[in-house]
Every structure is written in structure tokens, then in C-alpha cells.
Amino acid sequence: MKQQRAATPPPALPGSTGLALLAHGFRPFFLLVGIWAPLGVALWVAALAGLAVPDGPLPLQRWHGHEMLAGFVAAAVIGFLLTAVPNWTGRRDYAGAPLLALLVVFLAGRLVLLPGSPLPIGAAAPIALAGLPATLLLLLPALIKAGKLRLAGPPLLVLGFWTGDVLMLGEAAGWWAGETWRIGQLLMANMAMMLVGVIGGRIIPSFTLNVLRRTDRPAAPQPLPGVDRAAILGLLAVVVVDLAAPDGMVAGGVAAVAALMVALRLSRWHGFRTLGQPILWVLHLAYGFVPLTLATKAVALLAEAPWAQHWLHLQGAGALALMILAVSTRATLGHTGRDLVASPATVAAYVLVALAAVVRVFGPGVTSDPLVPLVVAASFWTLGFGLFLLAYGPILLRPRADGIPG
């Protein structure tokens, strides 16, 4: 089969530096994805294992939960947006000084919250919250100039994601009297899942059908009228209900219906025909974690099954993390002039991260020692993202293979 190659990107922004890391928006932020994912897990598991890891502005458990979303997931979201908006709007790539400034703002937010940081949470929180608004301000001129209403969707979802961060850090900093950490955490996780639903629903069938058209058995989406809209509305209903009445029977019922709609949507995309191409099947597998998460959540809330109680980790370590890994590997290869082919190390990373999610969620139900599945899952997770760093770190740090700027 003919190998996929990426389209030639627009030229780099005039005045950009010659440093490859700052030649395109995805480069520094996808590198941060590979660094922050294992760091955020390793420190938390090390503390559980008895090592002396100091608290920072946040207690260590809260830091872990926060940084998996506001650090790891947010870095991936920023890298994606800085790559996608030039494609959507026709503007030049984000590069050079503006990209460096955004990177410094985002990194500052991560560093002030690190375990051992001496800053009080009231001073650290505004710095930690600055990265996503700075990103949206950088993107806004191009989006407004494009004049396409549909382009407002992803930035609005990101704004909702950031609102969840405000609810988390606002409670921690004492900006209000109410307890909003849990609602903020669910909002961040759910808005990120909405992004998976919306963006994944566009790119996965498109990429799949483009490849299948070049085979001797071309395919088209199997018609199921209304299922695409129902799936997105189901995910939106999950967001709303988790804001109004989280962790209850209504939330469980909505999750069950959403799981069915998303699973029906996924079933139309010919996923089983991609098994010979890891760069494709990982997208289907990552999207499959969305209905699996929702179904597990429904069982946890409706039946109170003990084995399903860790469903939120299935959402974070499965649906979000595996989709991040799938998109970042594909985008890195494509936007650096390389063939869209997953190396053995890449395939191993896909499998390890998927296994980490499954072991983390379902492992506690099959062992009497709760620390064992955590350590096993953390090991799989760290190895998976370690392989990503080894394979893609040099690519992100070096110029494009074809000599084109970007």
C-alpha cells in the first residue's frame, strides 16, 4: 500500500528563529507532553510507595490530579491548536518569539505548582492559570479574520476546559467559600472529552476513508441518520449534568445513553479494517475508550459496582491520553516531512498507555493490595511516554526531514 505523506505546510512566520524547537507550535508543546506525563505520575506513585516527596502550593494528590489535566492535557491541546489553526485559517505557522513567549507563560504555570515550590497557592494560582488564555489571545486574530463561525467551537471548548481549572485552583486559593475542586476536575475532563468527540469525529473517519480509498476495497461511512449529532449531544449532556448534579443517578443514566450513542458513531468508521496500520487503529482505539469510560461510569453510579469506581482514570489515562499520543505522533511525523508510519517503538507506546489505563481502573478489583495495580499502571504509562520521548524528542528538536521550514 502506498505510504501516506503529509501535505506541505504553510511557510514559517517571518522573523522566526532558526531553532527547530520554535519553528512550529506543536514542537515545544508535544515535547512537554512527553515530559509532563511521566513526571506527574512518577512523583505521585513515588509518594505512595513511601518516598519523601514534599507538597508544594497544592497537596501532592491534588497536584497530581491537577497537572494531569492542566499540565499534560493542556500542553497537548495548545500544541494541537497551534498546529490546526494555521491549517484552518490559512495563516502562517506560529513560530519564533510569539511561540517562545507562550511557552514561557505556560512553563511558569507548571513550575510554580511543582512539589517543593515555596509560593503560596494564592500567588501561584494566577500564574498557573495564564497559559490557556494567552493561547486563545494568540489565536484570536486569525480566527476572527477567517470569519468562519464553525471555527469558534474548539476555542470555546478550551475556554470551558480552562473554567474548570479556575474552579479547581479558585477553591484551593480560597477565592470563594464553596467547594468547587471536584466540579472543576470533572469539567476539565469532560471538556477535553468533548474535544476528542468533536475533533476525533472529524479526523478519524476522514483519515480512515482516505486510506481505504486507495485499497482494492474502498469504503464509505455506514449511514445511521442522526447518530453523529446524538453522540455529540450526549457528550454535551454529560458536561451539563456533571456540573449540575455530579456523581448521582442522573449522571449515570446520561452517561449510559451517551455511551451507546458514541459507540454507534464509532461503529460506522470501519475500524477493523485499519488493524494493519497502527497509525490509524490507535485513533479508533482511543475513541473507543470514550464509550468504555461512559459505560463504566454508568455502572459505577447506577449499580455502585466496586470494580467500576475508578472510571475517571479510564477517561484521563485512556480516552484523553491515548488520543493525545495518537494525534501527537501522527502530527509530529506529518509536519516534519516524514511518512505517516508508526515505528515498533511507537506501537509499543500505544499498547503500553492503553494497558496502563486498563490496569489502573480494573486492576484494583483483582488484587488485595491496591498499590500493586497503581505501580504496574504507572510503569506501563512511564514506559509508554518514555518511548514517545525517545522516538519523537529528536524529531521535535531537529529541522524537518525535507528541509522545508516548520
C-alpha positions as CSV (number, residue, x, y, z in Angstrom):
1,M,0.0,0.0,0.0
2,K,1.3,3.5,-0.8
3,Q,2.5,5.3,2.3
4,Q,0.7,8.4,3.5
5,R,2.6,11.6,3.4
6,A,1.6,14.9,4.9
7,A,0.6,17.9,2.9
8,T,3.2,20.7,2.6
9,P,2.6,23.2,5.5
10,P,2.5,26.9,5.1
11,P,5.8,28.7,5.4
12,A,7.1,29.7,8.8
13,L,6.3,33.1,10.3
14,P,8.8,35.8,9.2
15,G,11.3,36.7,11.8
16,S,11.2,33.2,13.4
17,T,14.3,31.9,15.0
18,G,16.5,29.2,13.5
19,L,15.9,27.0,16.5
20,A,13.9,23.9,15.3
21,L,12.1,23.7,18.6
22,L,10.5,27.1,18.0
23,A,9.8,26.5,14.2
24,H,6.2,25.3,14.7
25,G,3.7,25.4,17.6
26,F,3.4,21.7,18.0
27,R,7.1,21.1,18.7
28,P,7.7,22.5,22.2
29,F,4.2,21.6,23.5
30,F,4.3,18.0,22.3
31,L,7.8,17.7,23.8
32,L,6.2,18.9,27.1
33,V,3.5,16.2,26.7
34,G,6.2,13.6,26.7
35,I,7.9,15.1,29.8
36,W,4.9,16.0,31.9
37,A,3.0,12.7,31.5
38,P,5.6,10.5,33.3
39,L,6.6,13.3,35.7
40,G,3.1,13.8,37.0
41,V,2.6,10.1,37.6
42,A,6.0,9.2,38.9
43,L,6.1,11.7,41.7
44,W,2.6,10.7,42.9
45,V,3.4,7.0,42.9
46,A,6.8,7.6,44.5
47,A,5.0,9.3,47.4
48,L,2.5,6.4,47.7
49,A,5.4,4.0,47.8
50,G,6.8,5.9,50.8
51,L,9.4,8.2,49.3
52,A,9.6,11.7,50.8
53,V,8.1,14.0,48.1
54,P,7.2,17.4,49.5
55,D,4.0,19.2,49.0
56,G,4.0,22.5,47.1
57,P,1.3,25.1,46.8
58,L,-1.1,22.1,46.4
59,P,-1.1,18.9,48.4
60,L,0.6,16.2,46.3
61,Q,-2.5,14.2,45.5
62,R,-4.3,17.4,44.3
63,W,-1.1,18.4,42.3
64,H,-1.1,15.1,40.5
65,G,-4.8,15.3,39.6
66,H,-4.5,19.0,38.6
67,E,-1.3,18.6,36.5
68,M,-2.6,15.6,34.6
69,L,-5.2,17.9,33.2
70,A,-3.8,21.5,33.4
71,G,-0.3,20.4,32.5
72,F,-0.3,17.2,30.4
73,V,-3.7,17.6,28.6
74,A,-3.4,21.3,28.3
75,A,0.1,21.1,26.7
76,A,-1.4,18.7,24.1
77,V,-4.4,21.0,23.5
78,I,-2.2,24.0,23.0
79,G,0.1,22.1,20.6
80,F,-2.9,20.9,18.6
81,L,-4.4,24.3,18.3
82,L,-1.2,26.0,17.3
83,T,-0.9,23.4,14.5
84,A,-4.6,23.2,13.5
85,V,-5.4,27.0,13.4
86,P,-2.9,27.7,10.6
87,N,-4.5,24.9,8.6
88,W,-8.0,26.1,9.3
89,T,-7.4,29.7,8.6
90,G,-4.5,29.8,6.1
91,R,-2.3,31.9,8.3
92,R,1.4,31.2,8.7
93,D,2.7,28.8,11.4
94,Y,3.1,30.1,14.9
95,A,6.9,30.3,15.5
96,G,9.7,32.2,16.9
97,A,9.3,34.9,19.6
98,P,5.5,34.6,20.0
99,L,5.8,30.9,20.5
100,L,8.6,31.3,22.9
101,A,6.6,33.8,24.9
102,L,3.7,31.5,25.1
103,L,5.9,28.6,26.1
104,V,7.5,30.7,29.0
105,V,4.0,31.6,30.3
106,F,2.8,28.0,30.2
107,L,6.0,26.6,31.8
108,A,5.9,29.2,34.5
109,G,2.5,28.0,35.5
110,R,3.8,24.4,35.8
111,L,6.9,25.3,37.7
112,V,5.2,27.4,40.4
113,L,2.9,24.5,41.3
114,L,5.7,21.9,41.5
115,P,6.1,19.9,44.7
116,G,8.5,21.8,46.9
117,S,7.7,25.2,45.3
118,P,7.7,27.8,48.1
119,L,5.0,30.0,46.6
120,P,1.6,30.1,48.4
121,I,-1.3,28.9,46.3
122,G,-2.8,32.4,46.2
123,A,0.3,33.7,44.4
124,A,0.8,30.5,42.3
125,A,-2.7,30.1,41.0
126,P,-2.9,33.2,38.7
127,I,0.4,32.2,37.1
128,A,-0.8,28.7,36.6
129,L,-4.0,29.9,35.0
130,A,-2.3,32.2,32.5
131,G,-1.3,29.7,29.8
132,L,-4.6,28.9,28.1
133,P,-5.9,32.5,28.0
134,A,-2.6,33.5,26.5
135,T,-3.0,30.8,23.8
136,L,-6.5,31.9,22.9
137,L,-5.4,35.5,22.7
138,L,-2.6,34.5,20.3
139,L,-5.1,32.5,18.1
140,L,-8.0,35.0,18.2
141,P,-6.8,37.4,15.4
142,A,-6.5,34.5,12.9
143,L,-9.9,33.0,13.9
144,I,-11.7,36.4,13.6
145,K,-10.0,37.1,10.3
146,A,-11.1,33.7,8.9
147,G,-14.8,34.7,9.6
148,K,-16.0,31.1,9.9
149,L,-18.4,30.5,12.8
150,R,-17.6,26.8,13.0
151,L,-14.0,27.6,13.9
152,A,-15.3,29.0,17.2
153,G,-16.2,25.5,18.5
154,P,-12.8,24.3,19.6
155,P,-11.7,27.6,21.3
156,L,-15.0,27.7,23.2
157,L,-14.4,24.1,24.4
158,V,-10.9,25.1,25.5
159,L,-12.4,28.1,27.4
160,G,-14.7,25.7,29.2
161,F,-11.7,23.5,30.0
162,W,-9.9,26.5,31.5
163,T,-13.0,27.4,33.5
164,G,-12.7,24.0,35.2
165,D,-9.1,24.9,36.1
166,V,-10.4,28.2,37.6
167,L,-12.9,26.2,39.7
168,M,-10.1,23.9,41.0
169,L,-7.5,26.5,41.8
170,G,-10.0,29.0,43.0
171,E,-11.2,26.7,45.7
172,A,-7.6,25.8,46.6
173,A,-6.6,29.5,46.8
174,G,-9.7,30.5,48.9
175,W,-11.1,32.8,46.3
176,W,-14.6,31.7,47.4
177,A,-16.2,29.7,50.1
178,G,-17.7,26.9,48.1
179,E,-16.1,23.5,47.4
180,T,-15.6,23.5,43.6
181,W,-12.5,21.3,43.1
182,R,-14.4,18.2,42.1
183,I,-16.8,20.0,39.8
184,G,-13.8,21.8,38.2
185,Q,-12.0,18.5,37.7
186,L,-15.0,16.9,36.0
187,L,-15.5,20.0,33.9
188,M,-11.9,19.9,32.6
189,A,-12.0,16.1,32.0
190,N,-15.4,16.4,30.2
191,M,-14.5,19.4,28.1
192,A,-11.3,17.5,27.0
193,M,-13.5,14.5,26.1
194,M,-15.8,16.8,24.1
195,L,-12.7,17.9,22.1
196,V,-12.0,14.2,21.5
197,G,-15.6,13.7,20.4
198,V,-15.7,16.7,18.1
199,I,-12.2,16.7,16.6
200,G,-11.9,12.9,16.6
201,G,-15.3,12.6,14.9
202,R,-13.9,14.7,12.0
203,I,-10.4,13.3,11.6
204,I,-10.8,9.6,12.3
205,P,-13.3,8.8,9.6
206,S,-11.6,11.2,7.2
207,F,-8.2,9.6,7.6
208,T,-9.6,6.1,7.5
209,L,-11.6,6.5,4.4
210,N,-8.8,8.3,2.6
211,V,-6.6,5.3,3.1
212,L,-9.3,2.7,2.3
213,R,-10.0,4.5,-1.0
214,R,-6.5,3.5,-2.1
215,T,-7.1,-0.2,-1.5
216,D,-9.0,-2.7,-3.6
217,R,-11.9,-2.5,-1.2
218,P,-12.8,1.2,-0.8
219,A,-15.3,2.1,1.8
220,A,-17.7,4.9,2.9
221,P,-19.3,5.6,6.3
222,Q,-22.2,3.4,7.0
223,P,-25.4,5.6,7.2
224,L,-27.0,5.9,10.6
225,P,-29.1,9.1,10.4
226,G,-28.7,11.5,13.4
227,V,-26.2,9.4,15.2
228,D,-23.3,11.9,14.9
229,R,-25.4,14.7,16.3
230,A,-26.8,12.4,19.0
231,A,-23.3,11.4,20.1
232,I,-22.1,15.0,20.4
233,L,-25.3,16.0,22.2
234,G,-24.8,13.0,24.6
235,L,-21.3,14.2,25.4
236,L,-22.6,17.7,26.0
237,A,-25.3,16.4,28.3
238,V,-22.6,14.7,30.3
239,V,-20.8,18.0,30.7
240,V,-24.0,19.8,31.9
241,V,-25.2,17.1,34.2
242,D,-21.8,16.7,35.9
243,L,-21.9,20.5,36.5
244,A,-25.4,20.4,38.0
245,A,-25.6,17.0,39.7
246,P,-22.3,15.1,39.6
247,D,-21.8,11.5,40.8
248,G,-25.6,10.7,41.0
249,M,-28.2,8.5,39.4
250,V,-29.0,11.1,36.7
251,A,-25.3,11.4,35.8
252,G,-25.2,7.6,35.5
253,G,-28.2,7.5,33.2
254,V,-26.9,10.2,31.0
255,A,-23.5,8.5,30.8
256,A,-25.2,5.2,29.7
257,V,-27.1,6.9,26.9
258,A,-24.1,8.8,25.7
259,A,-22.0,5.6,25.8
260,L,-24.5,4.0,23.4
261,M,-24.6,6.9,21.0
262,V,-20.8,7.3,20.9
263,A,-20.3,3.6,20.4
264,L,-22.8,3.6,17.5
265,R,-21.0,6.5,15.9
266,L,-17.6,4.7,16.2
267,S,-19.1,1.5,14.7
268,R,-19.6,3.3,11.3
269,W,-15.9,4.1,10.7
270,H,-14.5,0.7,9.6
271,G,-12.1,0.5,12.4
272,F,-11.4,-3.2,12.0
273,R,-10.1,-2.6,8.5
274,T,-7.3,-0.5,10.0
275,L,-5.7,-3.3,12.0
276,G,-2.7,-3.4,9.7
277,Q,-1.9,0.3,10.2
278,P,-1.1,1.2,13.8
279,I,-1.1,5.0,13.0
280,L,-4.8,4.5,12.2
281,W,-6.1,1.9,14.5
282,V,-4.8,3.8,17.6
283,L,-7.2,6.6,16.7
284,H,-10.1,4.1,16.7
285,L,-8.9,2.5,19.9
286,A,-8.5,5.9,21.6
287,Y,-12.0,6.9,20.5
288,G,-13.3,3.6,21.8
289,F,-12.2,4.5,25.3
290,V,-14.8,7.2,25.3
291,P,-17.9,4.9,25.3
292,L,-16.0,2.5,27.5
293,T,-15.4,5.3,30.0
294,L,-19.1,6.3,29.9
295,A,-20.4,2.8,30.3
296,T,-18.0,2.1,33.2
297,K,-19.1,5.4,34.8
298,A,-22.8,4.4,34.3
299,V,-22.2,1.1,36.1
300,A,-20.3,2.9,38.9
301,L,-23.1,5.4,39.5
302,L,-26.2,3.3,38.8
303,A,-25.1,-0.1,40.2
304,E,-22.3,1.1,42.6
305,A,-20.1,-1.7,41.4
306,P,-16.7,-1.5,43.2
307,W,-14.7,-2.6,40.2
308,A,-16.0,0.5,38.2
309,Q,-15.3,3.2,40.8
310,H,-12.1,4.3,39.2
311,W,-13.8,5.2,35.9
312,L,-12.4,8.8,35.8
313,H,-8.9,7.3,35.3
314,L,-10.3,5.4,32.3
315,Q,-11.3,8.8,30.9
316,G,-8.0,10.5,31.6
317,A,-5.4,7.7,31.0
318,G,-7.5,6.1,28.3
319,A,-9.7,8.3,26.2
320,L,-7.6,11.5,26.6
321,A,-4.0,10.2,27.0
322,L,-4.2,7.6,24.2
323,M,-5.8,10.2,21.8
324,I,-3.1,12.7,22.7
325,L,-0.5,10.1,21.9
326,A,-2.2,9.1,18.7
327,V,-2.6,12.7,17.4
328,S,0.9,13.9,18.6
329,T,2.7,11.1,16.9
330,R,0.8,11.5,13.7
331,A,1.1,15.3,13.6
332,T,4.8,15.2,14.5
333,L,5.6,12.8,11.6
334,G,3.4,14.6,9.2
335,H,4.5,18.1,10.0
336,T,8.2,17.2,9.9
337,G,8.1,15.7,6.4
338,R,8.1,12.1,7.4
339,D,6.0,9.1,6.3
340,L,2.9,8.5,8.4
341,V,4.1,5.1,9.6
342,A,4.3,4.0,13.2
343,S,7.6,2.5,14.2
344,P,7.8,-0.5,16.5
345,A,8.6,1.8,19.4
346,T,5.5,3.9,18.6
347,V,3.3,0.8,18.5
348,A,4.7,-0.3,21.8
349,A,3.9,3.1,23.3
350,Y,0.3,2.9,22.1
351,V,-0.1,-0.5,23.7
352,L,1.6,0.4,27.0
353,V,-0.5,3.5,27.5
354,A,-3.7,1.6,26.7
355,L,-2.7,-1.1,29.1
356,A,-1.9,1.5,31.8
357,A,-5.4,2.8,31.6
358,V,-7.0,-0.6,31.9
359,V,-4.8,-1.8,34.7
360,R,-5.2,1.4,36.7
361,V,-9.0,1.2,36.5
362,F,-9.7,-2.5,36.7
363,G,-6.6,-3.8,38.5
364,P,-7.8,-2.9,42.0
365,G,-10.7,-5.3,41.5
366,V,-8.5,-8.3,41.1
367,T,-5.8,-7.8,43.8
368,S,-5.9,-7.3,47.6
369,D,-3.0,-4.8,47.5
370,P,-4.2,-1.5,46.0
371,L,-0.7,-0.3,45.4
372,V,0.2,-3.1,43.0
373,P,-2.0,-2.1,40.1
374,L,-1.0,1.5,40.6
375,V,2.7,0.7,40.3
376,V,2.1,-1.6,37.3
377,A,-0.1,1.0,35.6
378,A,2.5,3.7,36.4
379,S,5.2,1.6,35.0
380,F,3.3,1.0,31.7
381,W,2.5,4.7,31.5
382,T,6.0,5.8,32.1
383,L,7.5,3.3,29.7
384,G,4.9,4.3,27.0
385,F,5.7,8.0,27.2
386,G,9.4,7.3,27.7
387,L,9.3,5.5,24.3
388,F,7.5,8.5,22.9
389,L,10.2,10.8,24.1
390,L,13.0,8.6,22.8
391,A,11.4,8.3,19.4
392,Y,9.9,11.8,18.9
393,G,12.1,14.0,21.1
394,P,14.9,14.1,18.5
395,I,12.3,14.7,15.7
396,L,10.8,17.6,17.6
397,L,14.2,19.1,18.3
398,R,15.6,18.8,14.7
399,P,14.6,20.5,11.4
400,R,12.2,18.9,9.1
401,A,13.5,15.9,7.2
402,D,12.6,17.5,3.8
403,G,14.3,20.9,4.5
404,I,11.1,22.9,4.4
405,P,10.7,25.5,7.3
406,G,8.4,24.4,10.1
